[in-house]
Amino acid sequence: MSFNTSNFVRLFKTIAPHQHRYEVFRDFVILSACTLQNAVRFDQAIEDEYLQVVGKYQKSDLEAISHLFAEVVMGLEKQVGDYLGATYMSLELGSDHIGQFFTPYEVSRMMAKVTAGDDIALPEGQDFITVSEPAAGAGGMAIAFSEAFMEAGFNPQTQLWASCWDIDPVAARMCFIQLSLLHIPAEVVVGNTLSGKVYQVMYTPAHHLGLWDLKLRGRKNTAANSAGTQDATLRTAV
C-alpha cells in the first residue's frame, strides 16, 4: 500500500521557493497543528505561534499551504496510513536534513499485528484500551495499531487512547495532525522518553470531545488497573 503524494509534492514545490524546503515543510506542519489545536480549545499562545509563522509568507503561499492541508485530509480519507511520513520521504527531507527516516507503513502494519496478537480484547470490566508509543515519528505505528484494532471489531475512535512521544517537534506535530484527522483520542508529547523531560503536550480534538481526561482518571481508580490490563506499548522499527 502506498499513497499518491504527487499533488502534494507538486504544490509544495511552488511555495516560497527562496526558502529551504525543510523550513517550509516545518512551517506547514506548525500551521496545521495550531489550527487543529485551537479548533476545539482556544489557546492564545498557540494563536500567537500561528500568527508568527503566517507573517513569513505571502498570501498566495498561504493559500497553497491551505491546499496542502486539504491534500492530507483527502489522502487519509481515501486510505488509513502514514500519509505525512510517506510525503516527508517523497520530498527527500529525511536524508537532506537530519538523517531522519519514517518506517514504511507496511512494516508498521506488520509490527502492529505482532504487538496486538490474534486475540485483541478489552481489559476486564473496561470499555477501552490504551497504547503507548515511545518513539512515535509521524504516528505510523499508532495508526497501524488503530487499524488492526478496528479489524478486530473495535472502534478506535471511542475504545482506544494513545500516548505518543517524540523528541522532534516536527515529527510529533505530524503525528498530532494525523491522529487528529483520523479522530483518534490521544496525547502527543514533544519530549525525551528516556529522561522523561516534556517540552510540549498536545491533545487531539477526539481527546477533548470524548472527555478522555475523565475516562483516564476513572481507569486509574479501578481495581482492574492495579491488577494489570491488556494495554500495549508499541515499538517502532529502526
N, CA, C and O of each residue as an XYZ file, in Angstrom:
952
protein
N       0.838     -1.188      0.000
C       0.000      0.000      0.000
C       0.878      1.244      0.000
O       1.823      1.348      0.782
N       0.559      2.184     -0.881
C       1.336      3.422     -0.930
C       0.412      4.580     -1.256
O      -0.604      4.412     -1.930
N       0.774      5.747     -0.774
C      -0.010      6.942     -1.040
C       0.467      7.608     -2.323
O       1.648      7.553     -2.666
N      -0.468      8.236     -3.026
C      -0.117      9.079     -4.150
C       0.092     10.494     -3.613
O      -0.868     11.215     -3.342
N       1.337     10.873     -3.465
C       1.660     12.184     -2.888
C       2.069     13.196     -3.953
O       2.600     14.259     -3.630
N       1.826     12.871     -5.217
C       2.319     13.725     -6.302
C       1.705     15.118     -6.263
O       2.410     16.099     -6.504
N       0.413     15.235     -5.966
C      -0.220     16.556     -5.902
C       0.376     17.391     -4.787
O       0.642     18.580     -4.962
N       0.586     16.760     -3.633
C       1.193     17.464     -2.505
C       2.583     17.956     -2.883
O       2.909     19.125     -2.680
N       3.391     17.074     -3.428
C       4.774     17.421     -3.773
C       4.811     18.540     -4.809
O       5.591     19.484     -4.681
N       3.973     18.435     -5.829
C       3.946     19.462     -6.876
C       3.582     20.830     -6.295
O       4.242     21.826     -6.593
N       2.551     20.880     -5.480
C       2.117     22.134     -4.889
C       3.147     22.664     -3.900
O       3.408     23.865     -3.843
N       3.722     21.764     -3.133
C       4.705     22.153     -2.121
C       5.898     22.867     -2.745
O       6.423     23.821     -2.170
N       6.320     22.416     -3.901
C       7.499     22.995     -4.547
C       7.271     24.430     -5.014
O       8.233     25.149     -5.286
N       6.010     24.856     -5.110
C       5.717     26.227     -5.551
C       5.715     27.230     -4.403
O       5.693     28.437     -4.643
N       5.736     26.759     -3.174
C       5.598     27.640     -2.019
C       6.956     28.206     -1.604
O       7.905     27.464     -1.351
N       7.026     29.536     -1.539
C       8.232     30.232     -1.064
C       9.501     29.560     -1.568
O      10.281     29.059     -0.759
N       9.735     29.532     -2.874
C      10.876     28.805     -3.438
C      12.233     29.288     -2.935
O      13.226     28.570     -3.057
N      12.290     30.497     -2.372
C      13.553     31.027     -1.859
C      13.918     30.435     -0.502
O      15.056     30.582     -0.057
N      12.975     29.770      0.163
C      13.231     29.206      1.480
C      13.622     27.734      1.396
O      13.244     27.025      0.463
N      14.384     27.296      2.385
C      14.791     25.904      2.453
C      13.542     25.028      2.548
O      12.593     25.367      3.256
N      13.547     23.901      1.832
C      12.360     23.046      1.770
C      11.962     22.502      3.146
O      10.775     22.374      3.446
N      12.947     22.185      3.971
C      12.613     21.671      5.305
C      11.895     22.734      6.130
O      10.956     22.424      6.863
N      12.337     23.990      6.012
C      11.705     25.060      6.778
C      10.254     25.266      6.353
O       9.384     25.507      7.189
N      10.001     25.169      5.056
C       8.627     25.325      4.559
C       7.757     24.178      5.060
O       6.621     24.396      5.483
N       8.283     22.964      5.014
C       7.515     21.813      5.499
C       7.253     21.952      6.995
O       6.143     21.697      7.461
N       8.269     22.355      7.740
C       8.100     22.567      9.186
C       7.009     23.594      9.451
O       6.167     23.390     10.326
N       7.014     24.690      8.708
C       6.010     25.729      8.922
C       4.617     25.237      8.550
O       3.642     25.572      9.223
N       4.515     24.445      7.484
C       3.224     23.845      7.127
C       2.699     22.988      8.274
O       1.515     23.037      8.609
N       3.581     22.214      8.862
C       3.191     21.338      9.969
C       2.767     22.166     11.184
O       1.777     21.844     11.840
N       3.515     23.231     11.482
C       3.161     24.096     12.619
C       1.786     24.716     12.413
O       0.949     24.681     13.315
N       1.546     25.285     11.233
C       0.269     25.939     10.957
C      -0.889     24.948     11.037
O      -1.943     25.267     11.588
N      -0.701     23.766     10.497
C      -1.760     22.756     10.521
C      -2.059     22.305     11.948
O      -3.219     22.184     12.342
N      -1.004     22.060     12.712
C      -1.191     21.607     14.090
C      -1.856     22.683     14.938
O      -2.754     22.388     15.726
N      -1.420     23.925     14.780
C      -2.018     25.024     15.547
C      -3.506     25.171     15.223
O      -4.323     25.394     16.116
N      -3.846     25.045     13.958
C      -5.250     25.148     13.535
C      -6.098     24.071     14.202
O      -7.189     24.357     14.696
N      -5.607     22.840     14.220
C      -6.347     21.738     14.818
C      -6.449     21.889     16.337
O      -7.483     21.578     16.928
N      -5.371     22.367     16.964
C      -5.414     22.554     18.410
C      -6.455     23.593     18.815
O      -7.245     23.366     19.731
N      -6.451     24.718     18.135
C      -7.347     25.804     18.523
C      -8.773     25.638     18.003
O      -9.658     26.422     18.345
N      -8.991     24.622     17.179
C     -10.345     24.379     16.670
C     -11.286     23.919     17.773
O     -12.494     24.145     17.703
N     -10.728     23.276     18.788
C     -11.558     22.728     19.861
C     -11.376     23.501     21.173
O     -12.350     23.786     21.870
N     -10.144     23.832     21.497
C      -9.865     24.524     22.758
C      -8.856     25.642     22.473
O      -7.669     25.382     22.277
N      -9.337     26.877     22.454
C      -8.500     28.000     22.051
C      -7.445     28.306     23.108
O      -7.709     28.296     24.310
N      -6.221     28.583     22.606
C      -5.101     28.969     23.458
C      -4.384     30.127     22.768
O      -3.944     29.989     21.626
N      -4.263     31.260     23.444
C      -3.674     32.434     22.825
C      -2.215     32.212     22.445
O      -1.751     32.745     21.437
N      -1.486     31.432     23.240
C      -0.081     31.166     22.923
C       0.035     30.406     21.602
O       0.948     30.660     20.816
N      -0.887     29.477     21.360
C      -0.904     28.739     20.101
C      -1.253     29.677     18.950
O      -0.668     29.592     17.871
N      -2.212     30.574     19.189
C      -2.593     31.545     18.156
C      -1.427     32.472     17.831
O      -1.215     32.818     16.669
N      -0.676     32.873     18.843
C       0.482     33.748     18.625
C       1.538     33.051     17.775
O       2.131     33.662     16.886
N       1.770     31.761     18.054
C       2.733     30.999     17.248
C       2.243     30.904     15.803
O       3.030     31.049     14.868
N       0.965     30.665     15.626
C       0.369     30.590     14.290
C       0.590     31.894     13.526
O       1.033     31.878     12.378
N       0.284     33.012     14.161
C       0.412     34.311     13.503
C       1.864     34.646     13.187
O       2.150     35.289     12.177
N       2.777     34.215     14.044
C       4.202     34.470     13.804
C       4.670     33.755     12.542
O       5.426     34.315     11.748
N       4.218     32.513     12.360
C       4.605     31.758     11.167
C       3.909     32.322      9.930
O       4.529     32.443      8.874
N       2.632     32.666     10.052
C       1.890     33.229      8.933
C       2.577     34.476      8.377
O       2.582     34.704      7.167
N       3.148     35.270      9.259
C       3.785     36.516      8.853
C       4.984     36.346      7.949
O       5.463     37.320      7.369
N       5.481     35.121      7.816
C       6.650     34.866      6.987
C       6.298     34.653      5.516
O       7.186     34.615      4.665
N       4.984     34.513      5.210
C       4.586     34.091      3.875
C       3.641     35.088      3.208
O       2.899     35.813      3.870
N       3.693     35.100      1.882
C       2.775     35.907      1.101
C       1.408     35.224      1.039
O       1.284     34.034      1.327
N       0.398     35.983      0.664
C      -0.964     35.459      0.622
C      -1.076     34.247     -0.296
O      -1.744     33.270      0.041
N      -0.431     34.308     -1.446
C      -0.501     33.182     -2.389
C       0.113     31.914     -1.789
O      -0.378     30.808     -2.015
N       1.200     32.092     -1.016
C       1.831     30.942     -0.368
C       0.909     30.351      0.704
O       0.822     29.132      0.848
N       0.229     31.208      1.443
C      -0.677     30.727      2.489
C      -1.861     29.983      1.896
O      -2.335     29.001      2.466
N      -2.333     30.453      0.754
C      -3.416     29.727      0.075
C      -2.943     28.348     -0.358
O      -3.679     27.367     -0.252
N      -1.716     28.282     -0.844
C      -1.161     26.994     -1.260
C      -0.983     26.068     -0.056
O      -1.219     24.864     -0.157
N      -0.572     26.621      1.071
C      -0.416     25.825      2.289
C      -1.752     25.258      2.739
O      -1.821     24.124      3.213
N      -2.821     26.049      2.590
C      -4.151     25.533      2.949
C      -4.545     24.376      2.035
O      -5.219     23.442      2.467
N      -4.123     24.439      0.774
C      -4.401     23.342     -0.149
C      -3.572     22.096      0.211
O      -4.020     20.969     -0.002
N      -2.375     22.301      0.749
C      -1.585     21.163      1.218
C      -2.330     20.420      2.317
O      -2.378     19.190      2.332
N      -2.912     21.188      3.239
C      -3.669     20.575      4.327
C      -4.842     19.769      3.768
O      -5.140     18.677      4.251
N      -5.502     20.315      2.750
C      -6.611     19.598      2.115
C      -6.138     18.289      1.495
O      -6.858     17.291      1.521
N      -4.918     18.292      0.933
C      -4.372     17.065      0.357
C      -4.193     15.995      1.426
O      -4.451     14.817      1.182
N      -3.746     16.411      2.619
C      -3.580     15.448      3.717
C      -4.942     14.880      4.120
O      -5.092     13.672      4.305
N      -5.931     15.767      4.254
C      -7.279     15.328      4.626
C      -7.811     14.310      3.619
O      -8.318     13.257      4.004
N      -7.695     14.626      2.333
C      -8.205     13.730      1.296
C      -7.413     12.425      1.245
O      -7.973     11.355      1.006
N      -6.106     12.526      1.472
C      -5.286     11.318      1.468
C      -5.693     10.343      2.547
O      -5.763      9.139      2.304
N      -5.965     10.855      3.750
C      -6.357      9.995      4.865
C      -7.804      9.536      4.747
O      -8.190      8.529      5.341
N      -8.604     10.271      3.982
C      -9.978      9.819      3.740
C      -9.997      8.635      2.775
O     -10.844      7.747      2.880
N      -9.060      8.636      1.839
C      -9.011      7.558      0.845
C      -8.487      6.266      1.453
O      -8.984      5.186      1.132
N      -7.493      6.362      2.324
C      -6.947      5.169      2.952
C      -6.247      5.540      4.250
O      -5.627      6.598      4.360
N      -6.358      4.652      5.227
C      -5.699      4.851      6.514
C      -4.223      4.532      6.356
O      -3.860      3.548      5.711
N      -3.380      5.354      6.940
C      -1.950      5.104      6.858
C      -1.150      6.322      7.261
O      -1.703      7.315      7.734
N       0.153      6.240      7.070
C       1.065      7.319      7.452
C       1.291      8.229      6.246
O       2.346      8.186      5.613
N       0.293      9.047      5.939
C       0.374      9.914      4.762
C       1.530     10.908      4.884
O       2.305     11.072      3.942
N       1.653     11.568      6.030
C       2.695     12.587      6.171
C       4.093     11.976      6.203
O       5.043     12.565      5.687
N       4.218     10.805      6.803
C       5.514     10.135      6.784
C       5.932      9.801      5.365
O       7.089      9.989      4.991
N       4.974      9.298      4.563
C       5.264      8.976      3.166
C       5.605     10.235      2.380
O       6.494     10.221      1.529
N       4.895     11.326      2.667
C       5.153     12.583      1.967
C       6.529     13.137      2.322
O       7.252     13.620      1.450
N       6.882     13.069      3.580
C       8.194     13.534      4.052
C       9.309     12.816      3.285
O      10.287     13.433      2.863
N       9.141     11.507      3.116
C      10.160     10.747      2.403
C      10.137     11.043      0.907
O      11.185     11.042      0.262
N       8.939     11.300      0.342
C       8.842     11.658     -1.077
C       9.573     12.965     -1.363
O      10.150     13.144     -2.435
N       9.540     13.868     -0.399
C      10.214     15.159     -0.544
C      11.716     15.059     -0.273
O      12.449     16.037     -0.416
N      12.165     13.855      0.123
C      13.585     13.601      0.425
C      14.097     14.514      1.523
O      15.244     14.958      1.490
N      13.242     14.791      2.495
C      13.654     15.625      3.620
C      14.388     14.803      4.670
O      15.179     15.344      5.443
N      14.129     13.495      4.703
C      14.777     12.657      5.706
C      16.279     12.664      5.569
O      16.985     12.914      6.546
N      16.787     12.396      4.380
C      18.230     12.342      4.184
C      18.838     13.731      4.053
O      20.021     13.920      4.332
N      18.035     14.702      3.630
C      18.556     16.044      3.382
C      18.749     16.843      4.655
O      19.626     17.705      4.716
N      17.946     16.573      5.671
C      18.009     17.403      6.880
C      18.822     16.756      8.000
O      19.952     17.174      8.255
N      18.272     15.750      8.668
C      18.955     15.199      9.846
C      19.076     13.678      9.797
O      19.323     13.035     10.817
N      18.901     13.108      8.607
C      19.014     11.662      8.524
C      17.847     10.952      9.189
O      17.992      9.812      9.630
N      16.703     11.595      9.267
C      15.533     11.004      9.901
C      14.685     10.303      8.858
O      14.357     10.880      7.821
N      14.330      9.054      9.136
C      13.544      8.271      8.194
C      12.330      7.701      8.921
O      12.416      7.325     10.090
N      11.200      7.642      8.221
C       9.984      7.110      8.803
C       9.753      5.681      8.312
O       9.897      5.384      7.126
N       9.398      4.821      9.236
C       9.174      3.414      8.928
C       8.083      3.265      7.873
O       7.010      3.850      8.024
N       8.324      2.499      6.809
C       7.263      2.252      5.820
C       6.019      1.703      6.505
O       6.115      0.891      7.426
N       4.849      2.151      6.050
C       3.618      1.780      6.748
C       3.371      0.278      6.706
O       2.790     -0.272      7.641
N       3.796     -0.392      5.650
C       3.624     -1.834      5.573
C       4.340     -2.523      6.734
O       3.834     -3.496      7.293
N       5.530     -2.009      7.095
C       6.275     -2.569      8.224
C       5.547     -2.267      9.531
O       5.446     -3.129     10.404
N       5.038     -1.039      9.662
C       4.277     -0.680     10.860
C       3.053     -1.576     11.019
O       2.722     -1.991     12.130
N       2.386     -1.871      9.912
C       1.214     -2.743      9.959
C       1.595     -4.130     10.469
O       0.902     -4.698     11.313
N       2.694     -4.668      9.957
C       3.133     -5.987     10.391
C       3.456     -5.995     11.876
O       3.068     -6.913     12.597
N       4.168     -4.966     12.331
C       4.559     -4.899     13.736
C       3.351     -4.696     14.640
O       3.299     -5.234     15.746
N       2.381     -3.920     14.169
C       1.167     -3.699     14.956
C       0.421     -5.007     15.153
O      -0.095     -5.275     16.238
N       0.362     -5.825     14.103
C      -0.335     -7.101     14.213
C       0.394     -8.040     15.157
O      -0.233     -8.813     15.881
N       1.728     -7.971     15.150
C       2.503     -8.792     16.077
C       2.260     -8.326     17.506
O       2.083     -9.147     18.407
N       2.251     -7.015     17.716
C       2.007     -6.469     19.053
C       0.602     -6.799     19.535
O       0.411     -7.182     20.690
N      -0.379     -6.652     18.653
C      -1.771     -6.892     19.032
C      -2.053     -8.365     19.273
O      -2.868     -8.711     20.128
N      -1.384     -9.234     18.525
C      -1.669    -10.654     18.649
C      -2.953    -11.029     17.931
O      -3.578    -10.203     17.266
N      -3.334    -12.291     18.078
C      -4.516    -12.786     17.381
C      -5.817    -12.454     18.103
O      -6.882    -12.420     17.487
N      -5.730    -12.215     19.388
C      -6.944    -12.018     20.179
C      -6.890    -10.684     20.914
O      -6.558    -10.634     22.098
N      -7.216     -9.608     20.211
C      -7.310     -8.305     20.860
C      -8.573     -8.288     21.708
O      -9.655     -8.638     21.235
N      -8.430     -7.881     22.951
C      -9.587     -7.825     23.843
C      -9.461     -6.625     24.765
O      -8.358     -6.147     25.032
N     -10.578     -6.152     25.240
C     -10.568     -5.060     26.200
C     -10.260     -5.612     27.584
O     -10.604     -6.756     27.880
N      -9.613     -4.817     28.442
C      -9.383     -5.256     29.818
C     -10.712     -5.581     30.496
O     -11.727     -4.937     30.233
N     -10.693     -6.574     31.358
C     -11.924     -6.992     32.031
C     -12.566     -5.817     32.776
O     -11.920     -5.141     33.576
N     -13.815     -5.600     32.501
C     -14.552     -4.541     33.174
C     -14.316     -3.157     32.607
O     -14.817     -2.173     33.151
N     -13.551     -3.062     31.505
C     -13.237     -1.762     30.909
C     -13.791     -1.691     29.485
O     -14.018     -2.714     28.840
N     -14.000     -0.469     29.015
C     -14.538     -0.306     27.657
C     -13.543      0.342     26.709
O     -13.927      0.799     25.633
N     -12.255      0.389     27.095
C     -11.230      0.900     26.186
C      -9.869      0.367     26.590
O      -9.681     -0.120     27.705
N      -8.916      0.467     25.662
C      -7.524      0.163     25.962
C      -6.677      1.390     25.661
O      -7.110      2.298     24.951
N      -5.476      1.409     26.204
C      -4.530      2.471     25.898
C      -3.279      1.860     25.282
O      -2.906      0.729     25.595
N      -2.635      2.627     24.397
C      -1.366      2.201     23.821
C      -0.350      3.319     24.004
O      -0.699      4.498     24.042
N       0.902      2.929     24.117
C       1.983      3.896     24.303
C       3.016      3.693     23.218
O       3.465      2.572     22.981
N       3.397      4.781     22.553
C       4.428      4.740     21.505
C       5.549      5.685     21.919
O       5.393      6.902     21.818
N       6.691      5.144     22.390
C       7.770      5.986     22.917
C       8.613      6.690     21.864
O       9.375      7.599     22.193
N       8.490      6.286     20.599
C       9.235      6.941     19.506
C       8.293      7.017     18.319
O       8.425      6.260     17.356
N       7.339      7.937     18.394
C       6.167      7.905     17.517
C       6.447      8.290     16.081
O       5.759      7.814     15.178
N       7.442      9.143     15.839
C       7.626      9.662     14.500
C       6.367     10.378     14.059
O       5.818     11.191     14.803
N       5.902     10.081     12.845
C       4.686     10.711     12.334
C       3.421      9.971     12.745
O       2.330     10.307     12.285
N       3.556      8.968     13.609
C       2.395      8.251     14.137
C       2.058      6.968     13.416
O       0.978      6.413     13.621
N       2.957      6.480     12.573
C       2.667      5.296     11.772
C       2.279      4.075     12.585
O       1.333      3.372     12.228
N       2.998      3.806     13.686
C       2.695      2.631     14.496
C       1.359      2.769     15.199
O       0.593      1.809     15.267
N       1.069      3.956     15.724
C      -0.208      4.174     16.405
C      -1.361      4.030     15.417
O      -2.397      3.450     15.745
N      -1.181      4.555     14.216
C      -2.220      4.437     13.186
C      -2.397      2.972     12.790
O      -3.523      2.497     12.641
N      -1.289      2.261     12.622
C      -1.359      0.858     12.238
C      -2.053      0.035     13.322
O      -2.836     -0.864     13.013
N      -1.773      0.336     14.580
C      -2.437     -0.396     15.659
C      -3.937     -0.099     15.665
O      -4.754     -0.994     15.884
N      -4.287      1.156     15.423
C      -5.710      1.507     15.399
C      -6.428      0.767     14.276
O      -7.588      0.381     14.415
N      -5.721      0.574     13.160
C      -6.312     -0.152     12.036
C      -6.512     -1.621     12.397
O      -7.554     -2.203     12.094
N      -5.498     -2.226     13.053
C      -5.624     -3.619     13.488
C      -6.733     -3.756     14.528
O      -7.461     -4.749     14.545
N      -6.851     -2.765     15.382
C      -7.889     -2.741     16.415
C      -9.278     -2.707     15.772
O     -10.196     -3.393     16.223
N      -9.418     -1.913     14.730
C     -10.693     -1.812     14.028
C     -11.012     -3.120     13.311
O     -12.162     -3.558     13.302
N     -10.008     -3.740     12.715
C     -10.223     -5.005     12.023
C     -10.648     -6.113     12.987
O     -11.274     -7.092     12.581
N     -10.299     -5.949     14.274
C     -10.691     -6.931     15.289
C     -12.115     -6.689     15.786
O     -12.612     -7.417     16.645
N     -12.765     -5.664     15.239
C     -14.162     -5.420     15.584
C     -14.394     -4.305     16.572
O     -15.519     -4.113     17.036
N     -13.340     -3.554     16.909
C     -13.473     -2.465     17.868
C     -13.439     -1.113     17.152
O     -13.066     -1.024     15.982
N     -13.828     -0.085     17.863
C     -13.854      1.269     17.309
C     -12.706      2.083     17.905
O     -12.783      2.482     19.067
N     -11.646      2.338     17.138
C     -10.503      3.078     17.694
C     -10.837      4.526     18.039
O     -10.085      5.169     18.771
N     -11.932      5.042     17.534
C     -12.313      6.419     17.821
C     -12.974      6.565     19.185
O     -13.059      7.671     19.720
N     -13.440      5.459     19.748
C     -14.101      5.514     21.046
C     -13.546      4.522     22.066
O     -13.800      4.665     23.262
N     -12.796      3.524     21.613
C     -12.334      2.467     22.518
C     -10.814      2.367     22.603
O     -10.280      1.397     23.141
N     -10.127      3.365     22.074
C      -8.662      3.364     22.072
C      -8.154      4.751     22.425
O      -8.668      5.758     21.937
N      -7.140      4.791     23.279
C      -6.479      6.062     23.605
C      -4.978      5.850     23.492
O      -4.443      4.868     24.008
N      -4.295      6.777     22.813
C      -2.870      6.617     22.545
C      -2.045      7.717     23.203
O      -2.455      8.877     23.250
N      -0.881      7.335     23.708
C       0.109      8.280     24.213
C       1.346      8.152     23.334
O       2.018      7.121     23.348
N       1.644      9.196     22.571
C       2.727      9.147     21.588
C       3.784     10.194     21.915
O       3.468     11.370     22.092
N       5.030      9.766     21.994
C       6.147     10.654     22.313
C       7.113     10.713     21.143
O       7.321      9.726     20.438
N       7.702     11.893     20.947
C       8.839     12.014     20.045
C       9.653     13.240     20.447
O       9.093     14.260     20.850
N      10.956     13.137     20.338
C      11.839     14.233     20.725
C      11.842     15.355     19.697
O      12.163     16.498     20.022
N      11.481     15.029     18.448
C      11.491     16.009     17.365
C      10.131     16.710     17.288
O       9.122     16.043     17.058
N      10.073     18.028     17.472
C       8.787     18.741     17.432
C       8.052     18.604     16.102
O       6.822     18.547     16.082
N       8.789     18.550     14.988
C       8.134     18.417     13.683
C       7.474     17.048     13.561
O       6.319     16.953     13.146
N       8.189     15.998     13.914
C       7.621     14.647     13.853
C       6.416     14.529     14.771
O       5.393     13.961     14.388
N       6.531     15.065     15.982
C       5.423     14.986     16.937
C       4.192     15.697     16.401
O       3.073     15.211     16.562
N       4.389     16.839     15.768
C       3.247     17.556     15.214
C       2.656     16.824     14.013
O       1.443     16.856     13.805
N       3.491     16.171     13.231
C       2.979     15.343     12.143
C       2.078     14.245     12.708
O       1.003     13.968     12.176
N       2.535     13.636     13.783
C       1.749     12.613     14.461
C       0.428     13.196     14.959
O      -0.631     12.594     14.780
N       0.498     14.364     15.580
C      -0.707     15.012     16.107
C      -1.712     15.302     14.991
O      -2.907     15.063     15.159
N      -1.243     15.807     13.872
C      -2.127     16.126     12.750
C      -2.862     14.875     12.273
O      -4.078     14.896     12.087
N      -2.123     13.794     12.077
C      -2.735     12.590     11.526
C      -3.703     11.939     12.506
O      -4.789     11.517     12.109
N      -3.329     11.852     13.776
C      -4.245     11.268     14.756
C      -5.480     12.141     14.924
O      -6.577     11.633     15.155
N      -5.301     13.456     14.809
C      -6.440     14.367     14.896
C      -7.401     14.138     13.736
O      -8.611     14.044     13.941
N      -6.869     14.049     12.522
C      -7.722     13.880     11.341
C      -8.392     12.509     11.313
O      -9.476     12.364     10.748
N      -7.763     11.510     11.912
C      -8.351     10.179     11.998
C      -9.257     10.036     13.210
O      -9.816      8.967     13.454
N      -9.399     11.113     13.963
C     -10.270     11.178     15.137
C      -9.905     10.120     16.182
O     -10.775      9.472     16.764
N      -8.607      9.963     16.400
C      -8.128      9.029     17.420
C      -7.821      9.804     18.696
O      -7.019     10.737     18.656
N      -8.429      9.453     19.819
C      -8.125     10.133     21.084
C      -6.664      9.882     21.477
O      -6.223      8.736     21.554
N      -5.928     10.957     21.721
C      -4.503     10.779     22.003
C      -3.901     12.021     22.636
O      -4.406     13.134     22.488
N      -2.800     11.791     23.348
C      -1.892     12.870     23.707
C      -0.631     12.676     22.897
O      -0.158     11.551     22.735
N      -0.089     13.758     22.390
C       1.163     13.701     21.646
C       2.154     14.588     22.376
O       1.935     15.788     22.535
N       3.235     13.988     22.813
C       4.192     14.676     23.670
C       5.491     14.924     22.913
O       6.082     14.005     22.346
N       5.923     16.177     22.914
C       7.270     16.505     22.463
C       8.154     16.361     23.692
O       8.113     17.194     24.597
N       8.944     15.310     23.719
C       9.731     15.070     24.923
C      10.683     13.906     24.750
O      10.657     13.197     23.745
N      11.521     13.728     25.752
C      12.523     12.673     25.765
C      11.996     11.499     26.578
O      11.858     11.594     27.798
N      11.705     10.409     25.912
C      11.141      9.245     26.593
C      12.095      8.706     27.650
O      11.656      8.258     28.709
N      13.388      8.744     27.375
C      14.362      8.162     28.292
C      14.505      8.981     29.574
O      14.545      8.416     30.667
N      14.581     10.297     29.451
C      14.738     11.139     30.630
C      13.407     11.546     31.250
O      13.348     11.948     32.412
N      12.333     11.435     30.455
C      11.022     11.853     30.936
C      10.780     13.346     30.826
O       9.749     13.837     31.284
N      11.724     14.088     30.220
C      11.562     15.528     30.105
C      10.532     15.861     29.033
O      10.600     15.355     27.913
N       9.574     16.720     29.391
C       8.480     17.087     28.493
C       8.620     18.547     28.084
O       8.809     19.421     28.930
N       8.526     18.806     26.785
C       8.606     20.167     26.272
C       7.228     20.704     25.873
O       6.962     21.898     26.010
N       6.364     19.829     25.386
C       5.032     20.248     24.964
C       4.112     19.039     24.930
O       4.537     17.935     24.591
N       2.855     19.252     25.279
C       1.844     18.199     25.202
C       0.681     18.716     24.374
O       0.164     19.804     24.628
N       0.270     17.934     23.381
C      -0.868     18.280     22.531
C      -1.914     17.178     22.646
O      -1.581     15.993     22.640
N      -3.162     17.568     22.749
C      -4.261     16.613     22.825
C      -5.116     16.727     21.573
O      -5.483     17.829     21.165
N      -5.427     15.603     20.971
C      -6.226     15.621     19.753
C      -7.652     16.081     20.064
O      -8.112     15.953     21.199
N      -8.351     16.616     19.058
C      -9.751     17.001     19.277
C     -10.594     15.855     19.834
O     -11.467     16.085     20.671
N     -10.345     14.626     19.383
C     -11.115     13.480     19.881
C     -10.898     13.264     21.371
O     -11.795     12.785     22.065
N      -9.720     13.609     21.869
C      -9.457     13.503     23.304
C     -10.373     14.445     24.077
O     -11.004     14.047     25.056
N     -10.440     15.693     23.630
C     -11.287     16.670     24.322
C     -12.767     16.350     24.156
O     -13.521     16.361     25.129
N     -13.181     16.066     22.935
C     -14.599     15.836     22.665
C     -15.111     14.565     23.334
O     -16.288     14.469     23.681
N     -14.215     13.583     23.516
C     -14.605     12.328     24.150
C     -14.463     12.318     25.655
O     -14.679     11.289     26.294
N     -14.095     13.474     26.238
C     -13.937     13.598     27.697
C     -12.964     12.550     28.249
O     -13.220     11.905     29.266
N     -11.837     12.406     27.538
C     -10.899     11.360     27.926
C     -10.142     11.653     29.205
O      -9.626     10.725     29.827
N     -10.054     12.897     29.618
C      -9.449     13.181     30.927
C     -10.226     12.461     32.024
O      -9.632     11.880     32.932
N     -11.548     12.501     31.938
C     -12.400     11.835     32.929
C     -12.293     10.319     32.819
O     -12.230      9.625     33.834
N     -12.272      9.803     31.599
C     -12.187      8.360     31.412
C     -10.877      7.801     31.961
O     -10.865      6.758     32.616
N      -9.775      8.502     31.690
C      -8.468      8.026     32.154
C      -8.350      8.128     33.665
O      -7.742      7.273     34.308
N      -8.932      9.175     34.224
C      -8.932      9.328     35.681
C      -9.725      8.192     36.319
O      -9.334      7.654     37.354
N     -10.840      7.836     35.693
C     -11.633      6.730     36.205
C     -10.894      5.410     36.117
O     -11.001      4.572     37.013
N     -10.146      5.221     35.041
C      -9.364      3.985     34.875
C      -8.369      3.817     36.027
O      -8.184      2.717     36.548
N      -7.736      4.925     36.414
C      -6.730      4.855     37.470
C      -7.331      4.453     38.804
O      -6.639      3.919     39.671
N      -8.612      4.709     38.964
C      -9.265      4.419     40.239
C      -9.902      3.041     40.296
O     -10.561      2.706     41.281
N      -9.717      2.239     39.259
C     -10.330      0.917     39.238
C      -9.359     -0.158     39.699
O      -8.143     -0.024     39.562
N      -9.914     -1.207     40.238
C      -9.091     -2.340     40.665
C      -8.453     -3.017     39.472
O      -7.379     -3.604     39.597
N      -9.104     -2.946     38.299
C      -8.556     -3.584     37.107
C      -7.227     -2.980     36.732
O      -6.326     -3.688     36.279
N      -7.090     -1.681     36.912
C      -5.840     -1.015     36.568
C      -4.703     -1.483     37.447
O      -3.603     -1.737     36.958
N      -4.955     -1.602     38.747
C      -3.894     -2.013     39.657
C      -3.519     -3.468     39.470
O      -2.408     -3.879     39.806
N      -4.461     -4.262     38.925
C      -4.183     -5.672     38.717
C      -3.527     -5.951     37.379
O      -3.095     -7.074     37.120
N      -3.447     -4.914     36.505
C      -2.851     -5.079     35.185
C      -3.915     -5.115     34.111
O      -5.017     -5.615     34.337
N      -3.595     -4.596     32.962
C      -4.535     -4.559     31.854
C      -3.885     -5.135     30.610
O      -2.728     -5.554     30.635
N      -4.642     -5.152     29.522
C      -4.115     -5.646     28.257
C      -3.654     -4.504     27.370
O      -3.604     -4.642     26.147
N      -3.323     -3.398     27.972
C      -2.855     -2.278     27.187
C      -1.474     -2.592     26.606
O      -0.791     -3.507     27.066
N      -1.074     -1.822     25.591
C       0.111     -2.194     24.827
C       1.105     -1.056     24.730
O       0.738      0.118     24.706
N       2.375     -1.433     24.674
C       3.427     -0.486     24.327
C       3.923     -0.849     22.942
O       4.372     -1.970     22.706
N       3.838      0.104     22.027
C       4.243     -0.143     20.654
C       5.744      0.019     20.518
O       6.372      0.714     21.316
N       6.311     -0.607     19.531
C       7.737     -0.485     19.267
C       7.936     -0.144     17.798
O       7.364     -0.790     16.920
N       8.740      0.860     17.541
C       8.988      1.293     16.175
C      10.214      0.601     15.610
O      11.212      0.421     16.308
N      10.138      0.215     14.351
C      11.276     -0.422     13.702
C      12.378      0.575     13.460
O      12.107      1.738     13.162
N      13.603      0.147     13.580
C      14.751      1.005     13.272
C      15.657      0.288     12.284
O      16.688      0.830     11.887
